[in-house]
Amino acid sequence: MVYGREHPLRYLFRCQFSRNLGGRRLSEYIVAMPPIESNQLDSGKTGLAEGPDPELEQLPAPRHPWRRTTILSLLLCFAASLALLLGLRGELAYSFRSGPPQSIGALATLTPNLNISNRWVQAEGDLEEHGGIRYERPFESDTFRLVPVQGNPKMWVQIRIPSGFEDEHFVPPNSFVGRLSPVGSLGLRYSALSDAVQDAGWPQGQLPTDAWVLIDGESPGAIRWVLALSLVLLGFAGFSLWATTAALRPARSN
């Protein structure tokens, strides 16, 4: 039998592969390597700074051009929210009233006092034919008329005139159910009454400063939306105060 000759390269590869299988594994070399001791003297050669960089410390502090504007805006929002809350305090307290309206009798002989202030009341009386103040409100199609009571010039009644009714065809009622309050404590919604007096062509003293107003048709349940608005304003005030405190607090250094 004739055997062929094996290629020299194949023979060398087979011998080298057999020798490697019989040798030590690479993991044994790695485990057997002695631990490398760190030299503290060479720690500076790594390029990592152990303390604060003196060049960075000499740099000026970063500018905050809008910081003052932001703080001022937050303070204005806080003040405006508190002012609106204070302006709604009377209506907010009235919205929590419950039970039937309190009967106070005839408006012509009524002497109002603080015991019936900001209360839900029921009263009777005749209104003057002249001297009323007619005005409108934004986003409402109805008009309003503020009319004095006959025989009691310091007692006024606000009545709502439905849209489409002409003034000469409207007959005012003589029985009223609504909120009774001094004119100075009516709240933000009635802050433009003095302007309405001038727009109607009446002198400034037409509506006395110590007058009382019965807002006909305004029940506590009709203005419960004031509670939701107060909660929103309280949230704005709280957020503005928190954001202002966070902006004024110095940053913590590690």
C-alpha positions as MATLAB code, in Angstrom:
seq = 'MVYGREHPLRYLFRCQFSRNLGGRRLSEYIVAMPPIESNQLDSGKTGLAEGPDPELEQLPAPRHPWRRTTILSLLLCFAASLALLLGLRGELAYSFRSGPPQSIGALATLTPNLNISNRWVQAEGDLEEHGGIRYERPFESDTFRLVPVQGNPKMWVQIRIPSGFEDEHFVPPNSFVGRLSPVGSLGLRYSALSDAVQDAGWPQGQLPTDAWVLIDGESPGAIRWVLALSLVLLGFAGFSLWATTAALRPARSN';
ca = [
       0.000    0.000    0.000;
       1.354    3.359   -0.914;
       0.883    6.144    1.519;
       0.784    9.671    0.279;
       2.999   12.327    1.762;
       1.407   14.760    4.294;
       1.643   18.435    3.498;
       4.312   20.170    5.603;
       2.050   23.077    6.667;
      -0.694   20.715    7.753;
       1.823   18.731    9.780;
       3.141   21.850   11.542;
      -0.401   23.084   12.346;
      -1.353   19.690   13.815;
       1.694   19.609   16.041;
       1.212   23.170   17.297;
      -2.473   22.570   18.105;
      -1.604   19.380   20.067;
       1.031   21.226   22.088;
      -1.388   24.016   23.063;
      -3.983   21.543   24.301;
      -1.491   20.035   26.653;
      -0.325   23.383   28.083;
      -1.704   25.572   30.889;
      -4.923   27.540   30.450;
      -4.987   31.281   30.207;
      -7.108   31.632   33.348;
      -4.342   29.970   35.365;
      -1.914   32.619   34.218;
      -4.315   35.377   35.194;
      -4.933   33.942   38.668;
      -1.259   33.397   39.216;
      -0.365   36.990   38.424;
       0.729   38.924   41.524;
      -1.464   41.907   42.579;
      -0.364   45.289   41.356;
       0.388   47.666   44.201;
      -0.835   51.224   43.687;
       1.722   53.896   44.199;
       0.312   57.001   45.871;
       3.183   59.034   44.560;
       2.085   58.318   40.999;
      -1.584   59.266   41.603;
      -0.962   62.715   40.213;
       0.239   61.230   36.935;
      -3.256   59.882   36.168;
      -4.582   63.356   35.380;
      -7.445   63.185   37.931;
      -7.657   66.136   40.317;
      -8.017   65.207   43.974;
      -9.379   68.635   45.047;
     -11.142   71.636   43.497;
      -9.457   73.147   40.513;
      -8.057   76.575   41.493;
      -8.642   77.892   37.967;
     -12.338   76.980   38.166;
     -12.612   78.647   41.557;
     -11.312   81.917   40.092;
     -14.055   82.011   37.450;
     -16.897   84.500   38.107;
     -20.257   83.212   39.303;
     -22.733   82.336   36.517;
     -25.160   85.077   35.586;
     -28.912   84.730   36.106;
     -30.402   87.593   34.063;
     -34.023   86.441   34.482;
     -33.801   85.449   38.143;
     -35.044   88.775   39.502;
     -37.819   88.930   36.925;
     -38.949   85.426   37.852;
     -38.980   86.185   41.569;
     -40.848   89.447   40.986;
     -43.460   87.664   38.866;
     -43.953   85.015   41.551;
     -44.383   87.662   44.236;
     -46.927   89.528   42.106;
     -48.847   86.292   41.518;
     -48.825   85.598   45.248;
     -50.071   89.109   46.093;
     -52.762   89.034   43.401;
     -54.027   85.637   44.568;
     -54.296   86.846   48.152;
     -56.039   90.055   47.054;
     -58.627   88.096   45.079;
     -59.171   85.724   47.992;
     -59.782   88.649   50.320;
     -62.190   90.159   47.809;
     -64.171   86.909   47.654;
     -64.304   86.252   51.388;
     -67.866   87.612   51.766;
     -69.258   85.579   48.884;
     -67.300   82.521   50.037;
     -68.819   82.738   53.520;
     -72.289   83.255   52.014;
     -71.960   80.134   49.852;
     -71.787   77.988   53.014;
     -75.184   79.194   54.260;
     -77.855   76.545   54.547;
     -81.483   76.306   55.523;
     -84.456   78.441   54.506;
     -84.156   82.216   54.017;
     -84.610   84.398   57.072;
     -87.710   86.615   56.998;
     -86.924   90.253   57.859;
     -90.301   91.826   57.098;
     -90.825   95.135   55.316;
     -87.795   96.860   53.851;
     -89.280  100.328   54.343;
     -89.053  100.053   58.126;
     -85.952   97.876   58.314;
     -82.904   99.076   60.210;
     -80.144   96.726   59.042;
     -77.420   95.565   61.408;
     -74.529   93.138   61.413;
     -76.733   90.287   62.623;
     -78.379   90.070   59.205;
     -75.333   91.034   57.150;
     -74.385   88.615   54.378;
     -77.473   86.482   55.067;
     -80.039   84.791   52.866;
     -83.219   86.725   53.607;
     -86.794   87.194   52.452;
     -88.421   90.638   52.533;
     -91.203   92.744   51.042;
     -91.265   96.313   49.823;
     -92.157   98.709   47.023;
     -89.430  100.167   44.840;
     -89.074  103.729   43.650;
     -90.096  104.456   40.086;
     -87.202  106.856   39.565;
     -83.622  106.974   40.755;
     -82.643  103.457   39.747;
     -79.285  102.498   38.264;
     -79.288  100.238   35.231;
     -76.083   98.410   34.284;
     -74.809   95.341   32.476;
     -72.233   92.653   33.170;
     -69.784   90.972   30.830;
     -70.790   87.602   29.364;
     -74.436   88.011   30.503;
     -77.340   88.873   28.229;
     -79.617   90.010   31.080;
     -79.432   93.492   32.526;
     -79.547   94.573   36.160;
     -81.217   97.432   37.932;
     -80.378   98.788   41.364;
     -83.418  100.567   42.775;
     -84.009  102.262   46.172;
     -86.862  101.163   48.416;
     -89.769  103.562   48.969;
     -89.564  105.125   52.413;
     -85.988  103.907   53.106;
     -83.332  105.648   50.971;
     -80.515  103.577   52.508;
     -82.074  100.293   51.435;
     -81.641   99.237   47.791;
     -82.648   96.152   45.833;
     -80.914   94.705   42.801;
     -83.240   92.955   40.381;
     -82.426   91.066   37.224;
     -84.261   92.060   34.041;
     -84.474   89.167   31.567;
     -83.216   89.722   28.060;
     -85.935   90.900   25.683;
     -88.001   92.779   28.255;
     -88.279   96.480   27.607;
     -87.945   98.824   30.553;
     -91.456  100.240   30.128;
     -92.949   96.728   30.051;
     -91.116   95.434   33.114;
     -93.055   95.429   36.383;
     -90.741   95.136   39.413;
     -91.721   92.653   42.127;
     -92.551   93.609   45.711;
     -91.280   90.410   47.352;
     -87.601   89.525   47.293;
     -85.413   86.591   48.328;
     -81.661   86.939   48.173;
     -78.464   88.086   49.792;
     -78.466   91.145   52.054;
     -75.180   92.961   52.521;
     -73.726   96.458   52.912;
     -72.748   98.016   49.618;
     -69.090   98.077   50.666;
     -69.047   94.331   51.376;
     -70.647   93.025   48.200;
     -67.350   91.752   46.810;
     -65.370   91.983   43.606;
     -68.324   91.357   41.304;
     -69.927   94.615   42.436;
     -66.821   96.763   42.571;
     -67.919   98.663   39.430;
     -71.178   99.981   40.921;
     -69.700  103.453   41.407;
     -68.836  103.597   37.713;
     -72.345  102.412   36.851;
     -73.788  105.357   38.827;
     -71.765  107.835   36.790;
     -72.551  106.075   33.513;
     -76.281  106.354   34.343;
     -75.912  110.135   34.676;
     -76.529  110.298   38.421;
     -74.325  112.237   40.852;
     -71.696  110.422   42.859;
     -73.797  110.399   46.049;
     -76.815  108.795   44.413;
     -75.827  105.471   45.973;
     -74.892  106.206   49.616;
     -71.714  104.638   50.922;
     -73.592  103.298   53.957;
     -76.431  101.802   51.909;
     -77.509   98.178   52.117;
     -78.318   96.083   49.058;
     -80.600   93.074   48.764;
     -79.525   91.051   45.724;
     -82.732   89.400   44.610;
     -82.410   85.821   43.376;
     -78.890   85.157   44.701;
     -79.057   82.040   46.861;
     -76.077   80.363   48.576;
     -76.225   77.462   46.150;
     -76.080   79.779   43.155;
     -72.575   81.000   43.997;
     -70.947   77.730   45.051;
     -68.534   78.245   42.173;
     -66.756   80.744   44.437;
     -65.480   77.805   46.496;
     -63.784   76.210   43.469;
     -62.326   79.559   42.432;
     -60.987   80.125   45.949;
     -59.249   76.737   45.908;
     -57.591   77.592   42.591;
     -56.403   80.941   43.950;
     -55.139   79.275   47.099;
     -53.168   76.845   44.942;
     -51.630   79.700   42.972;
     -50.655   81.478   46.189;
     -49.094   78.329   47.667;
     -47.152   77.515   44.506;
     -45.873   81.096   44.168;
     -44.691   81.118   47.763;
     -42.951   77.741   47.382;
     -41.278   78.709   44.091;
     -40.086   82.030   45.528;
     -38.579   80.293   48.551;
     -36.850   77.731   46.323;
     -35.430   80.468   44.083;
     -34.035   82.440   47.018;
     -32.532   79.396   48.741;
     -28.767   79.124   48.087;
     -27.584   76.084   46.149;
     -26.017   73.273   48.139;
     -22.355   72.552   47.469;
     -21.255   68.933   47.417;
];
